[in-house]
Amino acid sequence: MFKFFTVPGNANSRSFSPFAYKAEALLVMSGVAYELEYVADFSKMPKGKVPVLQDGEQLIADSELIKAHLVQHYSLDIDRTLSAEQQAVGRAFRVMLEERTYWAGVYARFLDPAGDAFLLNEMLGGAPAEMKPAIAAAMRENVRNEMHGHGLGRHSAEQIYAFAIADIEAVLNYLGDKPFFFGDMPTTIDATLAGLFANWLASDFDWAVGDYLQTKPQVAAYVARFEQSVFGAAK
């Protein structure tokens, strides 16, 4: 049986990591058995982050590398019906979402003052109360440095959120009235999208992207549809 290293979420999201959510969805979609192990000390992980999949003695870090492992060794073939053009479109949207849009949610939780209570009470809910301020300060500094190095952190909050909203509008325009990104059945791009949407909806404080999503009921409906389709049988 696989062991899947992740971080917990709350009642509104399976994991506070969109990438861990995505990877767990791919595990379910591949039909393999696995057990969860929640990680508090990321320094023990191969690349200092989650998700990580343990297959025997092998540790696979990064959701895309986990996906490749499942495709190569465990017949994760949910994209088999997609054309080469659809594969290219899915890849382009995934890279946009994971390499740019994702960071708006990170900014909201760690650097926007509106996210302070969410960070302390939800994301660090299991930490000793006396340690929370120091842990949060270290996490904020790390995120600040990462986002500055990325380049997105050099913009204002308003600009970061505006970029994300424009990206989400592109996603919703492409999704249209389809149940899932490419039609009636979820594929790997839906695992990416549902993980991000679920996390943004779970960030239930006042931030521009969250406010925008509240005006788009199709987003919550999409997440519910994905979770019923993918995780429903696993619950």
VEXTIVEX-925078 format. One line per 4 residues: number of its first residue (from 1); their letters; for each residue x, y, z of N, C-alpha, C. Coordinates in Angstrom, 2 decimals, padded with zeros to 5 digits. Layout:
<romis>
NUM) a) X:Y:Z:X:Y:Z:X:Y:Z | ...
</romis>
This chain:
<romis>
1) mfkf) 000.84:-001.20:000.00:000.00:000.00:000.00:000.88:001.25:000.00 | 000.46:002.25:-000.77:001.16:003.53:-000.78:001.00:004.25:000.56 | 001.98:005.07:000.88:001.82:006.04:001.96:001.88:007.42:001.33 | 000.91:008.26:001.68:000.80:009.59:001.08:001.00:010.64:002.16
5) ftvp) 002.07:011.40:002.04:002.39:012.45:003.00:001.74:013.75:002.56 | 000.99:014.36:003.46:000.21:015.53:003.11:000.06:016.43:004.33 | -000.74:017.47:004.18:-001.13:018.31:005.32:-002.65:018.30:005.39 | -003.21:018.40:006.59:-004.66:018.38:006.71:-005.28:019.67:006.22
9) gnan) -006.57:019.65:006.05:-007.32:020.85:005.72:-008.35:021.12:006.80 | -009.54:021.52:006.37:-010.64:021.72:007.31:-011.90:021.16:006.68 | -013.04:021.53:007.22:-014.29:020.97:006.71:-014.55:021.36:005.27 | -013.89:022.41:004.80:-014.15:022.92:003.46:-013.11:022.51:002.42
13) srsf) -012.02:021.89:002.85:-011.00:021.45:001.90:-010.24:020.27:002.48 | -009.98:019.26:001.67:-009.31:018.05:002.14:-007.90:018.36:002.65 | -007.25:019.35:002.06:-005.89:019.72:002.44:-005.71:021.20:002.20 | -004.91:021.85:003.07:-004.60:023.26:002.85:-003.54:023.44:001.77
17) spfa) -003.04:022.36:001.20:-002.15:022.41:000.04:-002.94:022.01:-001.20 | -003.12:022.92:-002.16:-003.80:022.54:-003.40:-003.09:021.41:-004.13 | -001.76:021.35:-003.99:-001.00:020.32:-004.68:-001.20:018.96:-004.02 | -001.32:018.94:-002.71:-001.61:017.69:-002.02:-003.03:017.22:-002.35
21) ykae) -003.97:018.14:-002.40:-005.34:017.82:-002.81:-005.31:017.18:-004.19 | -004.62:017.83:-005.11:-004.52:017.32:-006.48:-003.94:015.91:-006.51 | -002.81:015.72:-005.82:-002.15:014.42:-005.86:-003.02:013.33:-005.24 | -003.73:013.65:-004.15:-004.61:012.65:-003.55:-005.75:012.29:-004.51
25) allv) -006.27:013.30:-005.21:-007.32:013.03:-006.20:-006.80:012.09:-007.28 | -005.57:012.30:-007.73:-004.99:011.44:-008.76:-004.81:010.02:-008.24 | -004.45:009.88:-006.97:-004.35:008.55:-006.37:-005.70:007.83:-006.43 | -006.75:008.54:-006.03:-008.08:007.94:-006.07:-008.47:007.59:-007.50
29) msgv) -008.18:008.50:-008.42:-008.56:008.28:-009.82:-007.78:007.13:-010.45 | -006.61:006.80:-009.89:-005.83:005.68:-010.40:-006.26:004.36:-009.80 | -007.06:004.41:-008.73:-007.61:003.20:-008.14:-006.68:002.45:-007.20 | -005.59:003.09:-006.78:-004.65:002.41:-005.88:-005.04:002.65:-004.42
33) ayel) -004.62:001.74:-003.56:-004.87:001.89:-002.13:-003.74:002.70:-001.51 | -004.10:003.55:-000.53:-003.08:004.38:000.12:-003.54:004.72:001.52 | -002.56:005.09:002.34:-002.87:005.61:003.67:-002.24:006.99:003.82 | -002.91:007.84:004.58:-002.46:009.22:004.78:-001.53:009.31:005.96
37) eyva) -000.53:010.17:005.83:000.29:010.54:006.97:000.48:012.05:006.92 | 000.01:012.74:007.97:000.10:014.19:008.00:001.49:014.63:008.48 | 002.00:015.65:007.83:003.36:016.12:008.06:003.33:017.49:008.72 | 004.07:017.65:009.79:004.24:018.95:010.44:005.62:019.52:010.17
41) dfsk) 006.64:018.64:010.12:008.01:019.08:009.90:008.42:018.77:008.46 | 008.36:019.81:007.61:008.65:019.61:006.19:010.12:019.30:005.93 | 010.98:019.59:006.89:012.41:019.32:006.68:012.69:017.83:006.53 | 011.74:017.00:006.95:011.90:015.55:006.82:011.48:015.04:005.44
45) mpkg) 010.89:015.91:004.64:010.46:015.53:003.30:011.61:015.72:002.31 | 011.65:014.93:001.23:012.79:014.96:000.31:013.11:016.35:-000.26 | 012.10:017.12:-000.58:012.33:018.45:-001.16:011.79:019.56:-000.25 | 011.56:019.20:001.02:011.11:020.18:001.98:009.69:020.64:001.78
49) kvpv) 008.85:019.78:001.17:007.47:020.17:000.93:006.62:018.91:000.78 | 005.32:019.10:000.77:004.38:018.04:000.42:003.65:018.50:-000.85 | 003.06:017.54:-001.59:002.87:016.13:-001.27:004.09:015.28:-001.59 | 004.14:014.13:-000.90:005.14:013.10:-001.17:004.44:011.75:-001.17
53) lqdg) 004.75:010.94:-002.15:004.18:009.60:-002.24:005.30:008.59:-001.98 | 005.04:007.67:-001.06:005.98:006.58:-000.82:005.46:005.31:-001.46 | 006.24:004.78:-002.39:005.93:003.53:-003.06:007.07:002.57:-002.77 | 006.88:001.70:-001.81:007.96:000.85:-001.36:009.04:001.69:-000.70
57) eqli) 010.26:001.61:-001.21:011.36:002.41:-000.68:011.50:003.74:-001.41 | 010.72:003.92:-002.45:010.85:005.13:-003.27:009.96:006.25:-002.75 | 010.52:007.45:-002.65:009.77:008.65:-002.27:009.68:009.57:-003.47 | 008.45:009.91:-003.84:008.23:010.77:-004.99:007.65:012.08:-004.50
61) adse) 008.39:013.17:-004.66:007.95:014.49:-004.21:007.53:015.32:-005.41 | 006.45:016.07:-005.26:005.89:016.97:-006.28:004.70:016.30:-006.96 | 003.62:017.04:-007.07:002.38:016.46:-007.59:002.51:016.01:-009.04 | 003.28:016.73:-009.85:003.43:016.33:-011.24:004.29:015.07:-011.36
65) lika) 005.30:014.92:-010.50:006.11:013.71:-010.52:005.31:012.51:-009.99 | 004.43:012.77:-009.02:003.52:011.72:-008.55:002.60:011.30:-009.68 | 002.07:012.27:-010.39:001.21:011.95:-011.55:001.97:011.10:-012.56 | 003.20:011.49:-012.90:003.98:010.73:-013.88:004.24:009.31:-013.40
69) hlvq) 004.48:009.15:-012.10:004.71:007.81:-011.53:003.46:006.95:-011.65 | 002.32:007.54:-011.38:001.06:006.80:-011.47:000.73:006.43:-012.91 | 001.03:007.34:-013.83:000.79:007.05:-015.25:001.70:005.93:-015.73 | 002.96:005.99:-015.36:003.94:005.03:-015.86:003.79:003.65:-015.24
73) hysl) 003.48:003.60:-013.94:003.53:002.32:-013.24:002.17:001.78:-012.81 | 001.13:002.64:-012.77:-000.14:002.19:-012.20:-001.34:002.55:-013.07 | -001.09:002.74:-014.34:-002.17:002.87:-015.34:-003.15:004.00:-015.03 | -002.63:005.15:-014.57:-003.48:006.33:-014.46:-003.72:006.84:-015.87
77) didr) -004.85:006.46:-016.44:-005.10:006.75:-017.86:-006.35:007.59:-018.09 | -006.68:008.43:-017.13:-007.90:009.21:-017.24:-007.83:010.26:-018.35 | -006.63:010.54:-018.86:-006.49:011.50:-019.96:-006.44:010.80:-021.32 | -006.69:009.51:-021.35:-006.49:008.76:-022.59:-007.44:009.19:-023.70
81) tlsa) -008.59:009.73:-023.33:-009.57:010.13:-024.35:-009.32:011.53:-024.88 | -008.36:012.23:-024.32:-008.10:013.60:-024.74:-007.25:013.63:-026.01 | -007.58:014.56:-026.90:-006.77:014.74:-028.09:-005.46:015.44:-027.75 | -004.53:015.46:-028.69:-003.27:016.17:-028.47:-003.52:017.65:-028.21
85) eqqa) -004.51:018.22:-028.88:-004.84:019.63:-028.67:-005.37:019.84:-027.25 | -006.24:018.97:-026.80:-006.76:019.09:-025.44:-005.66:018.91:-024.41 | -004.76:017.98:-024.66:-003.63:017.79:-023.74:-002.82:019.08:-023.64 | -002.61:019.73:-024.78:-001.83:020.98:-024.78:-002.57:022.09:-024.05
89) vgra) -003.87:022.19:-024.26:-004.68:023.21:-023.58:-004.66:022.96:-022.07 | -004.83:021.71:-021.66:-004.81:021.38:-020.25:-003.48:021.73:-019.61 | -002.39:021.43:-020.30:-001.07:021.74:-019.77:-000.88:023.25:-019.62 | -001.32:024.00:-020.62:-001.16:025.46:-020.56:-001.95:026.05:-019.40
93) frvm) -003.18:025.60:-019.22:-003.98:026.09:-018.09:-003.37:025.67:-016.76 | -002.88:024.43:-016.68:-002.30:023.97:-015.43:-001.08:024.81:-015.05 | -000.22:025.07:-016.01:000.98:025.86:-015.71:000.59:027.27:-015.28 | -000.37:027.87:-015.95:-000.84:029.19:-015.54:-001.35:029.16:-014.10
97) leer) -002.19:028.18:-013.79:-002.80:028.11:-012.47:-001.78:027.83:-011.38 | -000.86:026.90:-011.64:000.07:026.49:-010.60:001.25:027.44:-010.45 | 001.65:028.09:-011.52:002.83:028.95:-011.47:002.52:030.42:-011.24 | 001.25:030.83:-011.44:000.91:032.22:-011.16:-000.31:032.35:-010.27
101) tywa) -001.45:031.82:-010.71:-002.69:032.05:-009.99:-002.61:031.55:-008.55 | -002.01:030.40:-008.36:-001.85:029.80:-007.03:-001.31:030.78:-006.01 | -000.38:031.62:-006.42:000.31:032.49:-005.47:-000.60:033.55:-004.86 | -001.70:033.86:-005.52:-002.64:034.82:-004.92:-003.22:034.26:-003.63
105) gvya) -003.52:032.97:-003.62:-004.02:032.34:-002.40:-002.97:032.28:-001.31 | -001.72:032.06:-001.69:-000.62:032.07:-000.73:-000.47:033.46:-000.13 | -000.50:034.46:-000.98:-000.38:035.84:-000.50:-001.50:036.15:000.49 | -002.71:035.74:000.15:-003.86:036.05:001.00:-003.70:035.44:002.39
109) rfld) -003.25:034.20:002.46:-003.16:033.51:003.75:-001.97:033.99:004.60 | -000.88:034.32:003.96:000.35:034.57:004.71:000.76:036.04:004.80 | 000.42:036.85:003.80:000.92:038.22:003.77:-000.17:039.28:003.84 | -001.38:038.94:003.48:-002.49:039.88:003.61:-002.95:039.87:005.07
113) pagd) -003.00:041.03:005.74:-003.45:041.06:007.14:-004.82:040.42:007.35 | -005.66:040.44:006.31:-006.99:039.83:006.43:-006.91:038.33:006.69 | -005.79:037.71:006.32:-005.66:036.27:006.50:-005.03:035.85:007.81 | -004.70:036.81:008.68:-003.98:036.48:009.92:-004.73:035.46:010.77
117) afll) -006.00:035.68:011.00:-006.77:034.78:011.86:-006.88:033.39:011.24 | -007.01:033.34:009.92:-007.09:032.05:009.24:-005.78:031.28:009.41 | -004.66:031.96:009.26:-003.36:031.31:009.42:-003.20:030.77:010.83 | -003.49:031.60:011.82:-003.27:031.20:013.21:-004.26:030.15:013.70
121) neml) -005.52:030.32:013.34:-006.55:029.46:013.91:-006.89:028.23:013.07 | -006.68:028.32:011.77:-007.01:027.20:010.90:-005.75:026.43:010.49 | -004.84:027.11:009.81:-003.65:026.42:009.31:-002.71:025.98:010.43 | -002.65:026.76:011.50:-001.81:026.41:012.65:-002.64:025.99:013.85
125) ggap) -003.83:025.52:013.58:-004.76:025.19:014.66:-004.23:024.13:015.61 | -003.39:023.21:015.12:-002.88:022.16:015.98:-001.60:022.49:016.70 | -001.03:023.67:016.45:000.23:024.05:017.08:-000.02:024.60:018.48 | 000.93:024.45:019.40:000.78:025.04:020.73:000.58:026.55:020.63
129) aemk) -000.33:027.08:021.40:-000.70:028.50:021.30:000.51:029.42:021.46 | 001.42:029.06:022.39:002.55:029.94:022.65:003.56:029.95:021.49 | 003.48:028.93:020.61:004.43:028.84:019.50:003.88:029.43:018.20 | 002.58:029.65:018.14:001.96:030.08:016.89:002.55:031.37:016.34
133) paia) 002.73:032.44:017.15:003.26:033.69:016.58:004.62:033.51:015.91 | 005.51:032.75:016.54:006.85:032.56:015.98:006.79:031.71:014.71 | 005.96:030.68:014.72:005.82:029.84:013.52:005.25:030.66:012.38 | 004.20:031.44:012.67:003.57:032.27:011.64:004.56:033.29:011.08
137) aamr) 005.36:033.90:011.95:006.33:034.90:011.50:007.35:034.28:010.56 | 007.82:033.07:010.90:008.80:032.39:010.05:008.18:032.01:008.71 | 006.94:031.56:008.73:006.26:031.19:007.49:006.04:032.42:006.61 | 005.65:033.53:007.23:005.44:034.76:006.45:006.73:035.22:005.79
141) envr) 007.83:035.16:006.52:009.11:035.60:005.96:009.53:034.71:004.80 | 009.32:033.42:004.94:009.65:032.49:003.87:008.80:032.77:002.63 | 007.50:032.97:002.82:006.61:033.26:001.70:006.99:034.58:001.04 | 007.28:035.57:001.86:007.67:036.87:001.31:008.90:036.75:000.41
145) nemh) 009.88:036.00:000.86:011.10:035.82:000.07:010.82:035.02:-001.21 | 010.02:033.96:-001.08:009.70:033.15:-002.25:008.95:033.96:-003.30 | 007.97:034.74:-002.86:007.18:035.51:-003.82:007.99:036.64:-004.43 | 008.90:037.22:-003.67:009.76:038.26:-004.23:010.68:037.65:-005.30
149) ghgl) 011.24:036.47:-005.01:012.07:035.80:-005.98:011.30:035.38:-007.22 | 010.07:034.95:-007.03:009.20:034.60:-008.15:008.95:035.80:-009.04 | 008.81:036.95:-008.43:008.52:038.18:-009.16:007.13:038.71:-008.88 | 006.19:037.81:-008.62:004.82:038.24:-008.36:004.74:039.06:-007.08
153) grhs) 005.58:038.72:-006.10:005.55:039.43:-004.82:006.05:040.86:-004.90 | 006.54:041.28:-006.03:006.99:042.67:-006.20:005.84:043.59:-006.57 | 004.66:042.99:-006.79:003.47:043.77:-007.11:002.65:044.05:-005.85 | 001.71:044.98:-005.96:000.81:045.28:-004.85:-000.22:044.17:-004.70
157) aeqi) -000.87:044.13:-003.54:-001.93:043.15:-003.32:-003.02:043.28:-004.37 | -003.38:044.51:-004.70:-004.42:044.74:-005.69:-004.04:044.15:-007.04 | -002.78:044.31:-007.42:-002.33:043.78:-008.71:-002.27:042.25:-008.69 | -001.79:041.68:-007.59:-001.72:040.22:-007.48:-003.11:039.61:-007.60
161) yafa) -004.06:040.19:-006.90:-005.42:039.67:-006.94:-006.06:039.89:-008.31 | -005.75:041.01:-008.95:-006.31:041.27:-010.29:-005.79:040.26:-011.30 | -004.51:039.92:-011.22:-003.96:038.88:-012.09:-004.73:037.57:-011.90 | -004.96:037.20:-010.64:-005.62:035.93:-010.34:-007.06:035.92:-010.86
165) iadi) -007.77:037.00:-010.66:-009.15:037.07:-011.12:-009.22:036.95:-012.63 | -008.29:037.59:-013.33:-008.25:037.47:-014.80:-007.99:036.02:-015.21 | -007.10:035.34:-014.49:-006.82:033.94:-014.79:-008.06:033.08:-014.55 | -008.75:033.31:-013.44:-009.94:032.52:-013.11:-011.04:032.77:-014.14
169) eavl) -011.18:034.00:-014.58:-012.17:034.29:-015.61:-011.88:033.51:-016.89 | -010.60:033.39:-017.24:-010.24:032.60:-018.41:-010.64:031.14:-018.22 | -010.41:030.61:-017.03:-010.79:029.23:-016.72:-012.30:029.06:-016.85 | -013.06:029.97:-016.24:-014.51:029.84:-016.26:-015.07:030.00:-017.67
173) nylg) -014.46:030.87:-018.47:-014.90:031.03:-019.86:-014.67:029.74:-020.65 | -013.56:029.08:-020.38:-013.29:027.82:-021.08:-014.19:026.70:-020.56 | -014.40:026.68:-019.25:-015.24:025.65:-018.64:-016.67:025.75:-019.13 | -017.19:026.97:-019.20:-018.54:027.18:-019.68:-019.56:026.37:-018.89
177) dkpf) -020.44:025.68:-019.61:-021.49:024.88:-018.97:-021.11:023.40:-018.86 | -019.88:023.06:-019.19:-019.46:021.66:-019.12:-019.35:021.22:-017.66 | -019.68:019.98:-017.36:-019.51:019.50:-015.98:-018.06:019.57:-015.52 | -017.15:019.19:-016.44:-015.72:019.22:-016.12:-014.97:019.90:-017.26
181) ffgd) -013.68:020.05:-017.10:-012.91:020.90:-017.99:-013.03:020.50:-019.45 | -013.03:019.19:-019.71:-013.10:018.72:-021.09:-014.37:017.92:-021.39 | -015.37:018.03:-020.54:-016.60:017.33:-020.85:-017.26:016.71:-019.64 | -017.75:015.50:-019.80:-018.58:014.87:-018.77:-017.79:014.16:-017.68
185) mptt) -016.50:013.88:-017.92:-015.70:013.13:-016.96:-014.48:013.94:-016.53 | -014.11:013.87:-015.25:-012.93:014.62:-014.80:-011.65:014.00:-015.35 | -010.69:014.87:-015.64:-009.35:014.44:-016.06:-008.35:015.11:-015.13 | -007.07:014.99:-015.44:-006.07:015.45:-014.49:-006.10:016.97:-014.29
189) idat) -006.49:017.73:-015.30:-006.58:019.18:-015.11:-007.66:019.52:-014.09 | -008.69:018.71:-013.99:-009.74:018.95:-013.00:-009.23:018.75:-011.58 | -008.27:017.84:-011.40:-007.68:017.65:-010.07:-006.94:018.90:-009.64 | -006.21:019.51:-010.58:-005.52:020.78:-010.30:-006.53:021.87:-009.96
193) lagl) -007.53:022.01:-010.81:-008.49:023.11:-010.67:-009.33:022.96:-009.40 | -009.79:021.76:-009.13:-010.62:021.56:-007.93:-009.82:021.82:-006.66 | -008.54:021.40:-006.65:-007.70:021.66:-005.48:-007.52:023.14:-005.20 | -007.34:023.90:-006.25:-007.19:025.35:-006.08:-008.51:025.99:-005.68
197) fanw) -009.58:025.68:-006.39:-010.88:026.26:-006.06:-011.27:025.93:-004.62 | -011.10:024.67:-004.21:-011.48:024.28:-002.85:-010.71:025.08:-001.82 | -009.42:025.29:-002.07:-008.61:026.05:-001.13:-009.00:027.52:-001.11 | -009.28:028.09:-002.24:-009.67:029.50:-002.26:-011.02:029.69:-001.57
201) lasd) -011.94:028.77:-001.79:-013.24:028.87:-001.12:-013.10:028.66:000.39 | -012.13:027.83:000.80:-011.92:027.59:002.23:-011.30:028.79:002.93 | -010.67:029.67:002.17:-010.07:030.89:002.75:-011.18:031.91:002.97 | -011.97:031.67:004.01:-013.22:032.41:004.21:-013.02:033.69:005.01
205) fdwa) -012.17:034.56:004.48:-011.99:035.89:005.04:-012.10:036.89:003.89 | -011.98:038.14:004.19:-012.23:039.19:003.19:-010.99:039.44:002.34 | -010.97:038.84:001.16:-009.91:039.12:000.19:-010.53:039.15:-001.20 | -009.91:039.86:-002.12:-010.56:040.18:-003.38:-010.93:038.94:-004.19
209) vgdy) -010.06:037.94:-004.23:-010.37:036.75:-005.01:-011.51:035.96:-004.37 | -011.49:035.86:-003.04:-012.58:035.20:-002.35:-013.91:035.90:-002.58 | -013.88:037.23:-002.54:-015.10:037.99:-002.79:-015.60:037.76:-004.21 | -014.66:037.71:-005.15:-015.02:037.45:-006.55:-015.67:036.08:-006.70
213) lqtk) -015.09:035.06:-006.06:-015.62:033.71:-006.18:-017.03:033.59:-005.61 | -017.34:034.41:-004.62:-018.69:034.38:-004.06:-019.73:034.82:-005.07 | -019.31:035.53:-006.10:-020.24:035.97:-007.15:-020.35:034.93:-008.26 | -019.61:033.83:-008.12:-019.58:032.80:-009.15:-020.00:031.46:-008.53
217) pqva) -021.30:031.23:-008.35:-021.76:030.00:-007.70:-021.35:028.74:-008.45 | -021.03:028.87:-009.73:-020.62:027.69:-010.49:-019.30:027.12:-009.98 | -018.51:027.94:-009.27:-017.23:027.45:-008.75:-017.46:026.43:-007.64 | -018.28:026.79:-006.65:-018.59:025.85:-005.57:-019.30:024.62:-006.12
221) ayva) -020.16:024.80:-007.12:-020.86:023.67:-007.71:-019.87:022.73:-008.41 | -018.88:023.31:-009.06:-017.85:022.51:-009.74:-017.06:021.69:-008.72 | -016.64:022.30:-007.61:-015.89:021.57:-006.59:-016.74:020.43:-006.02 | -018.00:020.71:-005.71:-018.88:019.67:-005.17:-019.04:018.52:-006.16
225) rfeq) -019.16:018.86:-007.43:-019.32:017.84:-008.48:-018.05:016.99:-008.59 | -016.89:017.64:-008.55:-015.63:016.91:-008.63:-015.47:015.99:-007.43 | -015.74:016.50:-006.24:-015.55:015.69:-005.05:-016.50:014.52:-005.00 | -017.71:014.72:-005.46:-018.65:013.60:-005.50:-018.19:012.55:-006.51
229) svfg) -017.71:013.00:-007.65:-017.28:012.08:-008.69:-016.03:011.31:-008.30 | -015.07:012.01:-007.67:-013.77:011.40:-007.39:-013.70:010.81:-005.99 | -014.07:011.59:-004.98:-013.91:011.15:-003.60:-015.15:010.48:-003.02 | -016.27:010.61:-003.71:-017.52:010.10:-003.15:-017.45:008.62:-002.78
233) aak) -016.86:007.83:-003.69:-016.79:006.39:-003.46:-015.71:006.03:-002.46 | -014.80:007.01:-002.18:-013.69:006.71:-001.27:-014.02:007.08:000.17 | -015.13:007.76:000.39:-015.48:008.22:001.74:-016.03:007.07:002.56
</romis>
